[in-house]
Every structure is written in structure tokens, then in C-alpha cells.
Amino acid sequence: MAIKKIHIENSVRRLRFNNDEMTQQELADVIGISRQTIVAIEKYKYTPSLELAFKIALTFNKELQEVFFIKK
């Protein structure tokens, strides 16, 4: 049985805006990555590693599945 490709979505952009309108650069600085990586994550062009996904979730004090999820 073949598993089809999973499309992972995220709520990073919404969480930034709900967190005092945090900029992409501010989030990038907090977790130690480039702003361009945040842009790619928000545009669904890059799926972060599990470690990076947890860092983002922890930054917003959210559970991982509240930030990254599979849209059915």
C-alpha cells in the first residue's frame, strides 16, 4: 500500500499576528533561523524539521498540532 504525499499546513502567520504582530524577523531571531525560512514555512514551500517545528510551537506556547496540521 502506497502512502500518498502529506500536505502539512500551519498557523504560523496567524500566531505571529496574534502575538503582538510579531514580525517574521523577530520569530526567526527567537528560534535561530533566517527570515527567509519563516517566509517559506508560511507559504507551505518548506516543512520544518521536527525540532524546528517544536521550537516554533514552544515560542507561541502552543501544542505542536495547534501549529502544524494535516488538512483533510
Rosetta silent file (secondary structure, phi, psi, omega in degrees, C-alpha in Angstrom):
SEQUENCE: MAIKKIHIENSVRRLRFNNDEMTQQELADVIGISRQTIVAIEKYKYTPSLELAFKIALTFNKELQEVFFIKK
SCORE:     score description
SCORE:     0.000 S_00000001
   1 L     0.000  124.643  179.566    0.000    0.000    0.000 S_00000001
   2 L   -88.601  137.826  176.522    1.481    3.332   -1.044 S_00000001
   3 L   -93.497  127.200 -179.981    1.147    6.322    1.218 S_00000001
   4 L   -77.850  160.240 -177.522    0.291    9.468   -0.663 S_00000001
   5 L   -59.384  135.986 -179.589    2.184   12.692   -0.076 S_00000001
   6 L   -95.882  131.039  177.075    1.088   14.534    3.035 S_00000001
   7 L  -101.384  109.644 -179.466    0.419   18.247    2.809 S_00000001
   8 E   -93.487  125.398  176.723    1.253   19.853    6.160 S_00000001
   9 E  -104.549  171.516 -179.095   -0.295   23.230    6.820 S_00000001
  10 E  -149.554  165.035  179.129    0.473   25.635    9.628 S_00000001
  11 L  -116.135   26.903 -175.828   -0.864   28.574   11.599 S_00000001
  12 H   -59.712  -47.907 -178.173    2.475   30.387   11.999 S_00000001
  13 H   -59.612  -47.562  179.643    1.354   33.611   10.304 S_00000001
  14 H   -61.941  -42.185  179.772   -1.825   33.853   12.391 S_00000001
  15 H   -63.932  -38.033  176.750    0.088   33.108   15.589 S_00000001
  16 H   -60.873  -46.442 -177.532    2.621   35.852   14.807 S_00000001
  17 H   -68.125  -33.157  177.323   -0.130   38.411   14.335 S_00000001
  18 H   -78.006   -6.632  179.205   -1.908   37.280   17.488 S_00000001
  19 L  -110.079   65.773 -179.900    1.370   37.667   19.361 S_00000001
  20 L    56.116   35.524  179.230    1.656   41.475   19.264 S_00000001
  21 L    51.709   47.506  177.551    2.065   41.349   15.468 S_00000001
  22 L   -55.643  134.959  178.728    5.457   39.666   15.757 S_00000001
  23 L   -80.496  163.632  175.285    7.438   40.094   12.557 S_00000001
  24 H   -59.966  -39.173 -179.729    8.934   37.241   10.595 S_00000001
  25 H   -65.857  -40.855  178.961   12.373   38.535   11.559 S_00000001
  26 H   -62.240  -43.590  177.943   11.523   38.599   15.266 S_00000001
  27 H   -64.052  -43.776  179.194   10.330   34.989   15.138 S_00000001
  28 H   -58.841  -43.056 -179.812   13.401   33.977   13.140 S_00000001
  29 H   -63.940  -40.618 -178.615   15.679   35.632   15.703 S_00000001
  30 H   -62.871  -40.906 -175.521   13.960   33.893   18.632 S_00000001
  31 H  -100.153   -2.481  171.951   14.387   30.420   17.156 S_00000001
  32 L    80.880   38.076  176.176   17.718   30.993   15.419 S_00000001
  33 L  -131.472  179.507 -179.726   16.858   30.702   11.724 S_00000001
  34 L   -85.120  155.837  175.793   16.610   33.083    8.774 S_00000001
  35 H   -60.654  -35.965 -179.580   13.589   35.217    7.968 S_00000001
  36 H   -61.507  -32.922  177.536   13.507   33.539    4.561 S_00000001
  37 H   -67.400  -40.570  176.309   12.901   30.197    6.261 S_00000001
  38 H   -61.205  -44.517  178.155    9.892   31.656    8.090 S_00000001
  39 H   -56.546  -48.063 -178.259    8.591   33.004    4.758 S_00000001
  40 H   -63.432  -39.437  178.246    8.962   29.550    3.173 S_00000001
  41 H   -64.125  -46.732 -178.307    7.201   27.840    6.092 S_00000001
  42 H   -64.724  -29.193  179.847    4.280   30.283    5.976 S_00000001
  43 L   -92.168    8.249  179.589    3.918   29.801    2.210 S_00000001
  44 L    60.787   27.699  178.273    3.976   25.987    2.597 S_00000001
  45 L   -96.187   -9.172 -179.062    7.148   25.789    0.491 S_00000001
  46 L  -145.906  129.983  174.568    9.198   24.284    3.313 S_00000001
  47 L  -101.789  119.275 -176.196    8.268   21.788    6.003 S_00000001
  48 L   -69.397  159.283  173.617   10.444   22.317    9.061 S_00000001
  49 L   -63.243  163.830  179.018   12.276   19.556   10.888 S_00000001
  50 H   -60.032  -41.182  178.891   10.575   18.173   13.961 S_00000001
  51 H   -61.265  -46.257 -179.992   12.997   20.090   16.197 S_00000001
  52 H   -65.861  -39.641  178.058   12.288   23.377   14.428 S_00000001
  53 H   -60.527  -41.886  177.636    8.534   22.724   14.496 S_00000001
  54 H   -65.859  -39.242  178.335    8.720   22.211   18.267 S_00000001
  55 H   -60.642  -42.374  179.206   10.756   25.418   18.692 S_00000001
  56 H   -64.761  -47.212  179.662    8.094   27.373   16.821 S_00000001
  57 H   -59.748  -44.033 -179.933    5.275   25.809   18.855 S_00000001
  58 H   -64.707  -34.190  178.332    7.100   26.485   22.124 S_00000001
  59 H   -58.873  -37.430 -178.640    7.686   30.116   21.119 S_00000001
  60 L   -97.383    6.487 -179.741    3.918   30.593   20.973 S_00000001
  61 L    55.810   45.059 -179.155    3.259   28.329   23.982 S_00000001
  62 L  -122.043  158.097  171.458    1.166   26.006   21.795 S_00000001
  63 L   -72.122  151.051 -177.861    0.970   22.264   21.271 S_00000001
  64 H   -53.886  -44.262 -176.974    2.681   21.090   18.078 S_00000001
  65 H   -71.487  -11.295  173.179   -0.612   20.061   16.453 S_00000001
  66 H   -80.420  -20.879 -177.660   -2.023   23.560   17.044 S_00000001
  67 H  -101.288  -42.521 -178.606    0.751   24.990   14.847 S_00000001
  68 E  -121.846  131.947 -174.878    1.286   22.236   12.262 S_00000001
  69 E  -155.097  161.236  177.252   -1.525   20.042   10.986 S_00000001
  70 E   -98.688  122.569  178.250   -2.761   17.969    8.068 S_00000001
  71 L   -83.986  124.578 -178.199   -5.738   19.480    6.300 S_00000001
  72 L   -98.828    0.000    0.000   -8.195   16.760    5.312 S_00000001
